[in-house]
Amino acid sequence: MSLRFGPALSSVLPGPLAAATGQRTVSVVRLQGVIAATSGPVPRAVINITTVEDALRRAFTADRVEAVALMINSPGGSPTQSALVADRIRGLAEEHEVPVLAFCEDVAASGGYWLACAADEIYAHPTSLVGSIGVVSGGFGLTGLIERYGIERRLHTAGQNKARLDPFQPEKSEDVEWLLGMQGELHEMFIEWVRARRGAALVESEDLFTGEVWTGRKARERGLIDDLGTAREVLGRRFPDADPVTVEPRRPLLARLGLGGIAAPFTPPAAMTDPVGSALDWVEHRALWSRFGL
């Protein structure tokens, strides 16, 4: 079995590689980065339904595909984007009757674990960080900052709840109560999804749904994953006659030739047009990874 975990010919040439070779394949899709609707001010890997749709579709429709392997490395992010991507994975798997295996790398936590649960089987390295089944919201209170520099905040709304948790205004207890209620509802949805996907494999415990994160070894004890192992080991054992091929989103021809920006108008980066928002966005993204020591 020849293992090729890198850019595959199928991501460059039209049509799946298997069509030319007749070789059975396992489509490998990498899901890496923060899960967010947009990429933010600084170019970085993000996961959302737009960025992964093409790769997922091509992975499940490749000729002679035996399975789809998801390489997951994500600290989480948007609950909605997590659900949209996971639902798309399940829809394609059922439509094409292709099994899905998830492999947790450094971290598959929060939304990253939500994605892993879209697979029929979940594997992790003993040192992987897995779980964090909970909901978190973060932000900054900037009232002291604008006062220090003599900045006046002007905000006008129609609707008394339109400006809840505005970072430039003092935090209100009723707004925090509303936020916690929203988080509780999302948390229940997360728990329902995990229970539906993991079923009897779960080992119920008091800390299972508290947002705690575990190493791959401890996650296996709790039934959050099926077994320990790397993609190379597991795919080699499960699909010895299939050739793993990385499937990446298609890029426009000019972009592949390095000419993607020839006729495109210049768009200033967000860091130039909104420096404060850009800095805060970068901190938010960085904080998601740093919670897991990464």
C-alpha positions in Angstrom: 0.0 0.0 0.0 1.5 3.3 -1.1 0.7 6.2 1.3 0.8 9.7 0.1 -0.2 12.2 2.7 0.6 15.4 0.8 -0.7 17.4 -2.1 -2.2 14.9 -4.5 -2.4 14.8 -8.2 -6.2 14.8 -7.9 -6.0 18.4 -6.4 -4.2 19.6 -9.5 -5.4 17.6 -12.5 -9.0 17.4 -13.5 -10.8 14.3 -12.6 -9.9 11.8 -9.8 -6.6 10.1 -9.9 -8.3 6.7 -9.6 -9.9 7.2 -13.0 -6.5 7.0 -14.6 -4.9 4.3 -12.5 -7.9 2.0 -11.7 -6.6 1.9 -8.1 -9.0 1.9 -5.2 -8.6 5.0 -3.1 -9.3 6.5 0.3 -10.0 10.2 0.0 -8.1 12.2 2.7 -9.6 15.6 3.6 -7.8 17.9 6.0 -9.9 20.0 8.3 -7.5 22.3 10.0 -7.9 25.7 11.7 -10.4 27.7 13.6 -14.0 27.1 12.6 -15.3 30.5 11.5 -17.6 32.0 8.9 -14.8 34.3 7.6 -11.0 34.1 7.6 -10.5 37.3 9.6 -8.0 40.1 8.9 -4.9 37.9 8.7 -4.8 35.1 6.2 -5.1 31.8 8.2 -6.6 28.4 7.8 -10.2 28.4 8.7 -13.0 25.8 8.4 -16.4 26.6 7.2 -18.9 25.2 4.8 -17.6 27.4 1.9 -14.0 26.5 2.3 -14.6 22.7 2.6 -17.6 22.1 0.3 -15.6 21.4 -2.9 -13.1 19.1 -1.2 -15.8 17.1 0.5 -17.9 16.7 -2.6 -14.9 15.5 -4.6 -13.7 13.2 -1.9 -17.0 11.3 -1.7 -17.5 11.2 -5.5 -14.0 10.0 -6.4 -13.9 6.9 -8.6 -13.4 3.6 -6.7 -13.4 5.4 -3.3 -13.4 3.0 -0.4 -13.7 5.5 2.4 -13.1 9.1 3.4 -10.6 10.0 6.1 -10.9 13.4 7.9 -7.7 14.7 9.3 -8.9 17.0 12.1 -6.8 19.7 13.8 -9.1 22.3 15.3 -9.8 24.0 18.6 -13.3 24.8 17.6 -15.1 28.0 16.8 -18.5 28.7 15.3 -21.3 26.2 16.4 -23.3 26.9 13.2 -20.4 26.3 10.9 -19.4 23.2 12.8 -23.0 21.9 12.4 -23.2 22.8 8.7 -19.9 21.0 7.8 -20.8 18.0 9.9 -24.3 17.8 8.3 -22.7 18.0 4.9 -20.3 15.2 5.7 -23.2 12.9 6.9 -25.3 13.8 3.9 -22.6 12.9 1.4 -21.7 9.7 3.3 -25.2 8.5 3.3 -25.9 9.5 -0.3 -22.8 7.7 -1.6 -22.7 5.0 1.0 -19.0 5.7 1.9 -17.7 5.1 5.4 -16.0 8.0 7.2 -13.1 7.8 9.6 -11.9 10.8 11.6 -8.3 11.2 12.9 -7.7 13.7 15.6 -4.3 15.3 15.4 -3.0 17.9 17.9 -6.5 18.9 19.0 -10.1 18.0 18.1 -11.9 20.1 20.7 -15.3 21.8 20.9 -16.3 22.4 17.3 -13.4 20.3 16.2 -14.9 17.3 18.1 -18.3 18.2 16.7 -16.7 17.6 13.2 -15.1 14.3 14.4 -18.5 13.0 15.5 -19.6 13.2 11.8 -17.4 10.2 11.2 -18.5 6.6 11.6 -15.2 5.9 13.5 -12.9 8.3 15.5 -9.2 7.7 16.1 -6.7 9.8 18.0 -3.0 9.7 19.0 -2.5 9.1 22.7 -1.2 12.7 23.0 -4.1 14.3 21.0 -6.4 16.6 23.0 -10.0 15.6 22.5 -13.4 16.7 23.8 -14.3 20.1 25.3 -18.0 19.5 24.9 -19.2 22.9 25.9 -19.8 26.5 24.7 -17.7 29.5 25.3 -18.0 33.2 24.4 -15.2 35.7 24.7 -14.8 39.4 24.3 -13.3 42.5 25.6 -14.5 45.4 27.8 -13.2 48.6 26.3 -15.0 51.2 28.4 -11.9 52.1 30.3 -9.8 52.4 27.1 -12.1 54.9 25.4 -12.4 57.0 28.6 -8.6 57.1 28.9 -8.2 58.6 25.4 -11.2 60.9 25.7 -13.3 59.0 23.0 -17.0 59.4 23.1 -19.1 56.4 22.1 -22.2 57.2 20.0 -24.6 54.3 19.5 -28.2 54.6 18.5 -30.6 51.7 18.3 -34.2 50.9 17.6 -35.0 48.0 19.9 -33.9 47.9 23.6 -31.9 44.7 23.2 -30.1 45.6 19.9 -26.8 46.6 21.5 -26.5 43.8 24.1 -22.9 43.2 25.3 -21.5 46.1 23.3 -17.8 46.1 24.3 -17.7 49.9 24.6 -20.5 50.0 27.2 -20.5 48.6 30.8 -21.6 45.0 31.1 -25.2 44.5 32.3 -26.3 41.5 34.4 -29.4 41.0 32.3 -27.3 40.8 29.2 -25.0 38.2 30.8 -28.0 36.2 31.9 -29.3 36.2 28.3 -26.0 35.1 27.0 -25.7 32.2 29.5 -29.2 31.1 28.4 -28.2 31.0 24.8 -25.0 29.1 25.6 -27.1 26.6 27.6 -29.3 25.9 24.6 -26.3 25.5 22.3 -24.7 23.2 24.8 -27.7 20.9 24.8 -27.6 20.7 21.0 -24.0 19.7 21.2 -24.7 17.0 23.8 -27.6 15.7 21.7 -25.3 15.5 18.7 -22.5 13.6 20.6 -25.0 11.2 22.1 -26.7 10.6 18.7 -23.4 9.9 17.0 -21.5 8.0 19.7 -24.4 6.1 21.1 -23.7 3.2 23.4 -19.9 3.7 23.1 -20.1 6.7 25.5 -19.2 6.1 29.1 -21.4 8.5 31.0 -19.6 10.4 33.8 -20.2 13.6 35.7 -17.5 15.5 33.8 -18.3 14.2 30.3 -20.2 17.3 29.1 -18.5 19.9 31.3 -16.2 21.2 28.6 -13.3 19.2 29.9 -10.6 18.1 27.5 -8.7 14.8 27.6 -5.7 13.1 26.0 -6.5 10.5 23.3 -5.9 7.8 25.8 -8.4 9.2 28.3 -10.9 10.0 25.6 -10.9 6.4 24.5 -11.8 5.4 28.1 -14.8 7.7 28.0 -15.9 6.4 24.6 -15.3 9.7 22.8 -13.1 7.9 20.3 -13.1 4.3 19.1 -9.4 3.6 19.3 -5.8 5.0 19.3 -3.9 5.1 16.1 -2.6 7.2 13.3 -4.1 7.5 9.8 -1.1 5.6 8.3 -1.6 2.7 10.7 -5.4 2.5 10.6 -5.9 3.0 6.9 -3.1 0.6 6.1 -4.8 -2.0 8.2 -8.4 -1.3 7.2 -7.9 -0.7 3.5 -4.7 -2.5 2.4 -5.6 -2.4 -1.3 -6.6 1.3 -1.4 -4.3 4.3 -2.0 -4.8 7.3 0.2 -5.1 10.5 -1.9 -5.4 14.0 -0.4 -8.3 15.9 -1.9 -8.0 19.7 -1.8 -10.4 22.4 -2.9 -10.0 23.3 -6.6 -8.4 26.7 -7.3 -8.9 28.8 -10.4 -6.5 28.1 -13.2 -4.8 31.5 -12.9 -4.3 31.0 -9.2 -2.7 27.6 -9.9 -0.3 29.2 -12.3 0.5 32.0 -9.9 -1.3 34.6 -11.9 -4.4 34.9 -9.8 -4.0 38.6 -9.0 -3.2 39.9 -12.5 -6.5 41.6 -13.2 -7.9 41.7 -9.7 -8.4 45.2 -8.1 -6.5 45.8 -5.0 -8.5 45.1 -1.8 -6.9 46.6 1.3 -6.5 44.1 4.1 -8.9 44.5 7.1 -5.9 45.4 9.2 -5.6 48.6 7.2 -9.2 49.6 7.3 -10.1 48.4 10.8 -6.9 48.0 12.9 -8.6 47.7 16.3 -11.1 45.1 15.0 -8.3 43.2 13.3 -6.1 43.1 16.4 -9.0 41.8 18.5 -9.9 39.2 15.9 -6.3 38.0 15.8 -6.3 37.7 19.6 -9.6 35.8 19.6 -8.2 33.3 17.1 -5.0 33.0 19.0 -6.8 32.4 22.3 -8.7 29.5 20.8 -5.5 27.6 20.2 -3.7 28.8 23.3 -6.3 27.2 25.6 -4.8 23.9 24.5 -1.2 25.0 24.8 -0.8 25.4 21.0 
